[in-house]
C-alpha cells in the first residue's frame, strides 16, 4: 500500500479535514489518551485555555483511533496542514499501528508505520495530570477558533463509541462536563 499513514487519536478521529485514500480503525499499543495539553489556538484562547489530548506512554495500555492512508502526491500539503493543526508543542513520531479490517475496532489484519503527533511533556502548554473536576471545569467554559472545547470532547466520545472503541478517559470527561450543564 503506497502513501503515508497518519494515526489520529483526538479530533482527527471525527474531523480529519485531510484528503485520504483509506480510513481504518487502528490500535496503538503502549500509550494512553490524556487531556494534559492546554489549547490557546484551537479549543481555547490565551485568556482561557482549553484542554486537548496528547498521549502518554503506559505499559499494557492501548489506544484505538483512526489511521488514514494519504496519497504520496497529497502528503506535502497534508503534512503542512497537520503541522498547523498540531502546532502547540506537538512532535511528529513514527509508530507502528495495528489496522482493523474497516472503520470499527476489531482484530488486527495488518500493521502500518504511521505518523503520530504527541505533545512533549516539556512544552509550555503541557499541564500534566489534574483532577477530573478541574479538567471538566476548563472544558465546560473554554471556546476557541475551532469551537467549544466541550464539542471536542463530546464529538470524540461519540466517534469512539460508534467505532466500538470507547475510551474511559474520554467518556469520564464527557460525563463530568455534561454534569456541569
C-alpha positions as CSV (number, residue, x, y, z in Angstrom):
1,X,0.0,0.0,0.0
2,X,1.7,3.2,-1.1
3,X,1.2,6.5,0.6
4,X,1.7,7.8,4.2
5,X,-0.3,6.6,7.1
6,X,-1.4,9.1,9.8
7,X,-2.7,7.9,13.2
8,X,-5.3,10.1,14.8
9,X,-6.5,9.8,18.4
10,X,-8.3,13.1,19.0
11,X,-10.1,15.4,16.6
12,X,-8.6,13.5,13.6
13,X,-10.9,10.6,14.6
14,X,-14.0,12.7,13.9
15,X,-12.8,15.6,11.9
16,X,-9.9,14.7,9.7
17,X,-10.1,17.6,7.3
18,X,-7.5,16.0,5.1
19,X,-7.8,14.1,1.8
20,X,-7.2,10.3,2.3
21,X,-7.3,7.2,0.2
22,X,-8.2,4.9,3.1
23,X,-9.5,5.1,6.6
24,X,-9.2,2.2,9.1
25,X,-9.7,1.8,12.8
26,X,-6.2,1.3,14.3
27,X,-4.7,0.5,17.7
28,X,-1.5,1.9,19.1
29,X,-0.1,-0.2,21.9
30,X,1.8,1.2,24.9
31,X,0.0,4.6,25.0
32,X,-3.0,6.1,26.7
33,X,-5.0,9.3,26.0
34,X,-4.6,12.2,28.4
35,X,-6.2,15.7,28.4
36,X,-2.9,17.1,29.6
37,X,-2.4,19.8,26.9
38,X,-3.7,23.3,27.1
39,X,-5.1,24.8,23.9
40,X,-4.9,28.5,23.2
41,X,-5.0,28.1,19.4
42,X,-8.0,25.8,18.7
43,X,-10.2,24.9,21.7
44,X,-9.4,27.9,23.9
45,X,-7.7,31.3,24.0
46,X,-4.7,32.8,25.7
47,X,-7.0,34.2,28.3
48,X,-9.0,31.0,28.8
49,X,-7.0,27.9,27.5
50,X,-9.0,24.8,26.8
51,X,-7.8,21.2,27.1
52,X,-6.9,18.8,24.3
53,X,-5.3,15.4,24.1
54,X,-1.9,14.0,24.0
55,X,-0.7,10.5,24.5
56,X,1.3,9.2,27.5
57,X,3.3,6.1,27.4
58,X,1.6,3.5,29.7
59,X,2.8,-0.1,29.8
60,X,0.0,-2.5,28.8
61,X,-2.3,0.3,27.6
62,X,-3.7,0.6,24.1
63,X,-5.3,3.5,22.2
64,X,-7.9,3.0,19.5
65,X,-8.0,5.7,16.9
66,X,-8.1,6.0,13.1
67,X,-5.4,5.6,10.6
68,X,-5.6,7.4,7.3
69,X,-3.6,6.5,4.2
70,X,-2.7,9.6,2.4
71,X,-1.5,9.6,-1.3
72,X,2.1,10.4,-1.8
73,X,1.3,13.3,-4.1
74,X,-1.0,14.8,-1.4
75,X,1.4,14.2,1.5
76,X,3.3,17.5,1.4
77,X,0.1,19.6,1.7
78,X,-1.3,17.3,4.3
79,X,1.9,17.5,6.3
80,X,1.7,21.3,6.3
81,X,-2.0,21.1,7.4
82,X,-1.1,18.7,10.3
83,X,1.9,20.9,11.3
84,X,-0.5,23.8,11.7
85,X,-3.1,21.8,13.4
86,X,-0.7,20.2,15.9
87,X,1.4,23.4,16.5
88,X,1.5,23.9,20.2
89,X,4.2,21.6,21.5
90,X,3.5,18.5,19.4
91,X,6.2,16.4,17.9
92,X,5.8,14.1,14.9
93,X,6.8,10.5,15.6
94,X,6.7,7.3,13.5
95,X,4.9,4.4,15.2
96,X,3.6,1.0,14.2
97,X,-0.2,0.7,14.5
98,X,-2.4,-2.4,14.2
99,X,-5.0,-1.9,11.5
100,X,-8.5,-3.3,11.8
101,X,-10.3,-4.5,8.6
102,X,-12.5,-1.5,8.4
103,X,-13.6,1.6,10.4
104,X,-14.6,-0.3,13.6
105,X,-12.3,-1.7,16.3
106,X,-11.6,-5.4,15.8
107,X,-8.9,-7.9,15.2
108,X,-5.8,-6.6,13.6
109,X,-5.5,-7.7,10.0
110,X,-2.3,-5.7,9.1
111,X,0.2,-3.3,10.5
112,X,1.4,0.0,9.2
113,X,4.0,2.6,10.1
114,X,2.1,5.8,10.8
115,X,2.9,9.4,11.6
116,X,1.7,10.4,15.0
117,X,1.6,13.8,16.8
118,X,2.3,13.8,20.5
119,X,2.8,16.7,22.8
120,X,6.1,16.7,24.7
121,X,5.9,17.0,28.5
122,X,8.4,19.8,28.4
123,X,6.4,22.1,26.1
124,X,4.9,25.3,27.6
125,X,1.3,24.1,27.0
126,X,1.7,20.8,28.9
127,X,-0.4,20.9,32.1
128,X,0.1,17.3,33.1
129,X,-2.3,15.4,35.4
130,X,-5.1,17.3,37.1
131,X,-8.3,16.2,38.9
132,X,-11.1,15.3,36.6
133,X,-13.3,18.0,38.1
134,X,-10.7,20.7,37.3
135,X,-10.3,19.5,33.7
136,X,-14.1,19.3,33.3
137,X,-14.5,22.9,34.5
138,X,-11.9,24.1,32.0
139,X,-13.6,22.2,29.1
140,X,-17.1,23.4,30.1
141,X,-16.1,27.1,29.7
142,X,-13.4,27.2,27.0
143,X,-14.1,28.2,23.4
144,X,-11.5,28.9,20.7
145,X,-11.3,29.4,17.0
146,X,-12.2,25.8,16.3
147,X,-15.2,25.9,18.5
148,X,-16.3,25.0,22.1
149,X,-13.9,22.7,24.0
150,X,-16.8,20.6,25.1
151,X,-17.6,19.8,21.4
152,X,-14.1,18.4,21.0
153,X,-14.7,16.0,23.9
154,X,-18.3,15.1,23.0
155,X,-17.6,14.5,19.3
156,X,-14.6,12.3,20.2
157,X,-16.7,10.3,22.7
158,X,-19.4,9.8,20.1
159,X,-17.0,8.8,17.4
160,X,-15.1,6.3,19.6
161,X,-18.4,4.7,20.7
162,X,-19.5,4.4,17.1
163,X,-16.3,2.6,16.2
164,X,-16.8,0.2,19.2
165,X,-13.8,1.7,21.0
166,X,-15.0,3.9,23.8
167,X,-12.1,5.3,25.9
168,X,-12.6,5.6,29.7
169,X,-10.6,8.8,29.8
170,X,-12.8,10.5,27.2
171,X,-16.1,9.0,28.5
172,X,-15.4,10.1,32.1
173,X,-14.5,13.7,31.0
174,X,-17.6,13.9,28.7
175,X,-19.8,12.8,31.6
176,X,-18.2,15.3,34.0
177,X,-18.6,18.2,31.6
178,X,-22.3,17.2,31.0
179,X,-23.0,17.3,34.7
180,X,-21.8,20.9,34.8
181,X,-24.5,21.8,32.3
